[in-house]
Amino acid sequence: MPLLYTQVTFVSVAETASVEKLLEKFGLPTEALYNRQKVFNILLMDKKRAGAMIRFVLLLRIGKAELHSLPLQKLKEYLDELL
Protein backbone atom coordinates (compact mmCIF):
# COMPACT_ATOMS: atom_id res chain seq x y z
CA MET A 1 0.00 0.00 0.00
CA PRO A 2 2.63 2.66 0.81
CA LEU A 3 4.29 2.59 -2.63
CA LEU A 4 1.34 3.66 -4.77
CA TYR A 5 -0.65 5.60 -2.22
CA THR A 6 2.19 7.79 -1.00
CA GLN A 7 3.21 8.55 -4.59
CA VAL A 8 -0.17 10.04 -5.48
CA THR A 9 -1.15 11.61 -2.15
CA PHE A 10 0.42 13.75 0.51
CA VAL A 11 -0.14 11.16 3.24
CA SER A 12 3.17 10.18 4.78
CA VAL A 13 4.56 6.67 4.82
CA ALA A 14 4.27 6.74 8.63
CA GLU A 15 0.56 7.65 8.50
CA THR A 16 -0.06 4.96 5.89
CA ALA A 17 1.75 2.37 8.02
CA SER A 18 -0.28 3.43 11.06
CA VAL A 19 -3.58 2.92 9.22
CA GLU A 20 -2.35 -0.39 7.81
CA LYS A 21 -1.47 -1.63 11.34
CA LEU A 22 -4.90 -0.59 12.60
CA LEU A 23 -6.62 -2.49 9.79
CA GLU A 24 -4.51 -5.57 10.52
CA LYS A 25 -5.34 -5.31 14.25
CA PHE A 26 -9.02 -5.73 13.42
CA GLY A 27 -8.42 -8.48 10.87
CA LEU A 28 -9.28 -6.28 7.89
CA PRO A 29 -7.54 -6.67 4.52
CA THR A 30 -4.66 -4.38 3.58
CA GLU A 31 -4.05 -5.82 0.12
CA ALA A 32 -6.24 -6.78 -2.80
CA LEU A 33 -5.59 -9.18 -5.63
CA TYR A 34 -6.93 -8.01 -8.96
CA ASN A 35 -6.42 -8.13 -12.70
CA ARG A 36 -4.84 -4.76 -13.52
CA GLN A 37 -6.08 -4.74 -17.13
CA LYS A 38 -9.68 -5.39 -16.00
CA VAL A 39 -9.40 -2.61 -13.43
CA PHE A 40 -8.01 -0.19 -16.00
CA ASN A 41 -10.71 -1.09 -18.55
CA ILE A 42 -13.42 -0.45 -15.96
CA LEU A 43 -11.85 2.89 -15.02
CA LEU A 44 -11.96 3.89 -18.70
CA MET A 45 -15.77 3.78 -18.40
CA ASP A 46 -15.90 5.67 -15.08
CA LYS A 47 -18.07 8.81 -14.99
CA LYS A 48 -15.18 10.73 -13.40
CA ARG A 49 -13.13 10.26 -16.56
CA ALA A 50 -12.78 13.25 -18.88
CA GLY A 51 -10.75 12.51 -22.00
CA ALA A 52 -7.29 11.32 -20.98
CA MET A 53 -7.78 12.30 -17.30
CA ILE A 54 -9.64 10.76 -14.37
CA ARG A 55 -10.59 12.49 -11.13
CA PHE A 56 -9.84 10.95 -7.73
CA VAL A 57 -10.42 11.90 -4.14
CA LEU A 58 -6.96 11.89 -2.56
CA LEU A 59 -6.00 12.48 1.03
CA LEU A 60 -3.86 15.46 1.94
CA ARG A 61 -3.70 14.12 5.47
CA ILE A 62 -5.95 11.98 7.61
CA GLY A 63 -9.28 13.81 7.74
CA LYS A 64 -8.64 16.17 4.79
CA ALA A 65 -9.17 15.26 1.14
CA GLU A 66 -9.20 17.01 -2.23
CA LEU A 67 -10.19 16.17 -5.79
CA HIS A 68 -7.25 15.66 -8.13
CA SER A 69 -7.00 14.78 -11.80
CA LEU A 70 -4.61 12.06 -12.87
CA PRO A 71 -3.65 11.25 -16.46
CA LEU A 72 -4.91 7.79 -17.41
CA GLN A 73 -1.44 6.87 -18.65
CA LYS A 74 0.03 7.64 -15.20
CA LEU A 75 -2.72 5.57 -13.58
CA LYS A 76 -1.87 2.66 -15.89
CA GLU A 77 1.80 2.98 -14.89
CA TYR A 78 0.83 2.86 -11.19
CA LEU A 79 -1.32 -0.23 -11.75
CA ASP A 80 1.50 -1.91 -13.69
CA GLU A 81 3.93 -1.22 -10.80
CA LEU A 82 1.66 -2.94 -8.31
CA LEU A 83 1.97 -6.39 -9.88
Steps between C-alpha positions, in 0.01 A plus 500: 500500500763766581666493156205607286301694755784719622602576141162649411402657833657714766444241773831402654639149504471507881129591487438231239681241713297606804170449316623169359588376853157604626328310219711192573417526873132458417560225245414720202674461163788729406561356154281404208565260217366617167551488126658837418376502139140435613528778757639742243230410245229564759657834594489600132119489530487689832283814509789692659705453184535799268703426188846381602451598868314346793405673824575346840442595859846499658596559859714798591516366853275286714167683513564736205447409135497675163401416144794449266525412133739228393596419141374154405847408376647577845225293662585209269867532600403488870285191444782332306743569789273328749531155343 
